[in-house]
């Protein structure tokens, strides 16, 4: 496939059919940033030169220091996962609570879909990213230390900018959490009081929750599964590696008609290229192929990778983008050549049973 037909996906209509929100609409649909100067001083939103690298891409933004902008609850207790500090209890500054209409508008805004590092380190850069791109700061609150430490990785094709809701859903999948906007939890640390609730800042909380898989597979005899957070690992009794399934979240493009199916096919091609580049940086679209995973079309890539001098591994990958649910899955199998006959038949059996719920 020619790379020229793998387009940059521009935000389309919202899923409910409402009109797309342009940046011009932000000032009308969201609270105006009339206190921006006071906010930056009062909330001590320090700019630091570091920040997490995003999925191998150069970090070009200065990240807001999360330890100083991290949300606090009414009790004044530090958020779970934040660094301990031997300081006097901070003042709590209330944020302006968004109306349902403002919240819905914010969640439909689109942002860069790159993710990497821990939840905490990602949140460092995310406040700055949303401030720069949306004119509205978005804080991510880890509801437990395990959430703060969870590793994140890119869940969307590099050609696609997800909505905030889509990004939050993908983070929730990888951290095994539920996310929510809690009006009674809209507080941040403040070095000095501000006379009225601060506008232009919203906090979203991610609390641990049992993962509900959006797909099912039938395990070959003797195989086991292990939930690793951002992926589910499937393996046999005599080998630790066989198949990893990475739920990639849901996208707001595509559909069951011919145009929608083509959009998702192109999206799957781009996502497959993004993953293939991890092992073959100069991969060409023509090296990708098509196949089946269960009853679904898939974009595939197959190559030998040198894991160590003189030692190779057979890398196979599949990307499934379902036009009905719009859920996307990346599936990886990496097998040592000498284990091929023992392991790959089980991989094929597992893939044949793959079903989206």
Secondary structure, 3 states (H helix, E strand, C coil): CCHHHCCCECCCCCCCCCCCCCHHHHHHHCCCCCCHHHHHHHCCCCEECCCCCECCECCCCCEECHHHHCECCCCCCCCCCCCCCCCCCCEEEEECCCCHHHHHHHHCCECCCCCCCEHHHHHHHHHHHHHHHHCCEEEEEECCHHHHHCECCCCCCCCECCEHHHHHHHHHHHHCEEEECCHHHCEEEECCCCCCCECCEEEEEEEECCCCCCEECCCCCCCEEEECCCCEEEEECCEEEEEEEEEEEECCCCCCCHHHHHHHHHHHHHHHHHHHCCCCCCCCHHHCEEEEECCEEEEEEEEEEEEECCEEEEEEEEEEECCCCCEEEEEEEEEEHHHHHHHHHHHHHHHHCCEEC
